[in-house]
Amino acid sequence: MKITEVKNRIQELIDRLLEVWESSVRATHLFLSDGEIDSIKEYVPQALKGVAHLLIAEDDAGHPAAFMGIENGTLEMLFIAPEERGKGLGKRLLLHGIENYGVERLAVNEQNPQARGFYEHMGFQIYKRTDHDEQGNPYPLLYMSLPAETSSAKGVAHD
């Protein structure tokens, strides 16, 4: 897998990333209804075009298998195609973000325990909880950060 930052966010790429996003959300966000996923899907292209740093991991055929968005040290999004989950790709992406883009905080849905566990395994700790997501929906968010002593790349485990 090759990780690259996307500068030219052409519509064809946005469409492919939207497919990765939707398949990932349907596999991991079991608390969302089909209608809610369809509603959220409408503003995902705007988020993909607007995030400061958009990085993709491509498979050997050059197709996006995962992507993440980073802005001001915050991991804004990280989605992995279901067939690529469990292969270390999320870890590679997140470490790349920490080491090269200074990622030190993120928010995760409380109702997505696999993601929460992954981020905890990667050293992130919860520092705040909200009862609603950023759109005001009743989906609690957990805000997580790396402890100060491990927010440098040196402190992050590479197991």
C-alpha positions as CSV (number, residue, x, y, z in Angstrom):
1,M,0.0,0.0,0.0
2,K,1.2,3.4,-0.9
3,I,0.2,6.5,1.2
4,T,0.1,9.8,-0.7
5,E,-1.3,13.2,0.0
6,V,-3.9,14.3,-2.6
7,K,-3.5,17.8,-3.9
8,N,-5.7,17.5,-7.0
9,R,-9.1,16.4,-5.7
10,I,-10.8,15.6,-9.0
11,Q,-14.4,14.4,-9.0
12,E,-13.5,10.8,-10.0
13,L,-11.3,10.5,-6.9
14,I,-14.0,12.0,-4.7
15,D,-16.5,9.5,-6.1
16,R,-14.1,6.6,-5.3
17,L,-13.4,7.9,-1.8
18,L,-17.2,8.3,-1.2
19,E,-17.5,4.5,-2.1
20,V,-14.8,3.7,0.5
21,W,-16.5,5.9,3.0
22,E,-20.0,4.4,2.5
23,S,-18.8,0.8,2.6
24,S,-16.7,1.5,5.7
25,V,-19.6,3.3,7.5
26,R,-22.1,0.6,6.7
27,A,-19.6,-2.0,8.2
28,T,-18.8,-0.1,11.3
29,H,-21.5,2.5,12.2
30,L,-24.2,0.0,12.9
31,F,-26.1,2.6,15.0
32,L,-26.9,4.6,11.9
33,S,-30.0,3.9,9.8
34,D,-29.8,3.7,6.0
35,G,-31.5,7.1,5.8
36,E,-29.0,8.7,8.2
37,I,-26.1,7.3,6.2
38,D,-27.7,8.7,3.0
39,S,-28.2,12.0,4.7
40,I,-24.6,12.2,5.9
41,K,-23.3,11.0,2.5
42,E,-24.5,14.3,1.0
43,Y,-21.9,16.4,2.7
44,V,-19.0,14.0,2.6
45,P,-17.7,15.2,-0.8
46,Q,-17.6,18.8,0.6
47,A,-15.6,17.5,3.6
48,L,-13.2,15.6,1.3
49,K,-12.6,18.7,-0.8
50,G,-12.3,21.0,2.2
51,V,-10.0,19.2,4.7
52,A,-6.5,20.6,4.8
53,H,-4.6,17.3,4.2
54,L,-6.3,14.4,2.4
55,L,-4.2,11.2,2.4
56,I,-5.1,8.0,0.6
57,A,-3.7,4.5,0.7
58,E,-3.9,2.8,-2.7
59,D,-3.8,-0.9,-3.3
60,D,-1.5,-2.4,-5.9
61,A,-3.9,-1.6,-8.7
62,G,-3.9,2.0,-7.7
63,H,-7.4,2.1,-6.2
64,P,-8.1,3.8,-2.9
65,A,-8.4,1.3,-0.1
66,A,-8.5,3.8,2.8
67,F,-8.2,7.6,3.4
68,M,-7.8,10.1,6.2
69,G,-8.2,13.8,6.5
70,I,-6.1,15.9,8.9
71,E,-6.5,19.6,9.9
72,N,-4.4,21.4,12.5
73,G,-3.2,18.3,14.4
74,T,-6.7,16.8,14.4
75,L,-7.6,13.6,12.6
76,E,-10.9,14.6,11.0
77,M,-11.6,11.3,9.2
78,L,-10.2,7.9,8.8
79,F,-12.1,5.3,6.7
80,I,-10.9,1.9,5.5
81,A,-12.7,-0.3,3.0
82,P,-14.2,-3.3,4.8
83,E,-12.1,-5.8,2.9
84,E,-8.9,-4.0,4.0
85,R,-9.7,-3.9,7.7
86,G,-7.6,-5.9,10.1
87,K,-4.5,-5.8,7.9
88,G,-2.7,-2.9,9.7
89,L,-3.6,-0.3,7.2
90,G,-5.3,2.0,9.8
91,K,-2.3,1.8,12.0
92,R,0.0,2.7,9.1
93,L,-2.2,5.6,8.2
94,L,-2.5,6.9,11.7
95,L,1.2,6.6,12.4
96,H,1.9,8.4,9.2
97,G,-0.4,11.2,10.3
98,I,1.2,11.4,13.7
99,E,4.7,11.4,12.4
100,N,4.3,13.7,9.4
101,Y,1.3,15.9,10.2
102,G,1.4,16.2,14.0
103,V,-1.9,14.3,14.6
104,E,-2.5,14.5,18.4
105,R,-6.3,14.5,18.7
106,L,-9.5,13.1,17.2
107,A,-13.2,12.5,17.9
108,V,-14.9,9.1,17.6
109,N,-18.5,8.0,17.9
110,E,-19.0,6.3,21.3
111,Q,-21.2,3.8,19.5
112,N,-18.3,2.6,17.4
113,P,-16.4,0.5,20.0
114,Q,-14.0,-1.0,17.4
115,A,-12.7,2.5,16.4
116,R,-12.5,3.5,20.1
117,G,-10.5,0.4,20.9
118,F,-8.2,1.0,17.9
119,Y,-7.5,4.6,19.0
120,E,-6.9,3.5,22.6
121,H,-4.5,0.8,21.4
122,M,-2.7,3.5,19.5
123,G,-2.2,5.5,22.7
124,F,-5.1,8.0,22.5
125,Q,-7.0,8.8,25.7
126,I,-10.5,10.2,26.2
127,Y,-10.5,13.8,27.5
128,K,-14.1,14.8,26.8
129,R,-17.5,13.3,25.9
130,T,-20.5,15.0,24.4
131,D,-24.1,13.7,24.2
132,H,-24.5,14.7,20.6
133,D,-22.4,14.7,17.4
134,E,-21.3,17.9,15.7
135,Q,-24.6,18.0,13.7
136,G,-26.6,17.9,16.9
137,N,-27.7,14.3,16.5
138,P,-28.0,12.0,19.5
139,Y,-24.8,10.2,18.9
140,P,-22.2,10.8,21.7
141,L,-18.7,11.7,20.7
142,L,-15.6,10.8,22.5
143,Y,-12.8,13.4,22.1
144,M,-9.4,11.7,22.4
145,S,-5.8,12.9,22.5
146,L,-2.3,11.6,22.8
147,P,-0.8,12.2,26.2
148,A,1.7,15.1,26.1
149,E,4.7,12.7,26.6
150,T,3.7,10.5,23.7
151,S,2.5,13.0,21.2
152,S,5.9,13.0,19.5
153,A,6.5,10.2,17.0
154,K,9.2,8.8,19.4
155,G,6.6,7.9,22.0
156,V,4.2,6.1,19.7
157,A,4.5,2.3,19.8
158,H,5.3,0.7,16.5
159,D,4.3,-2.9,17.3
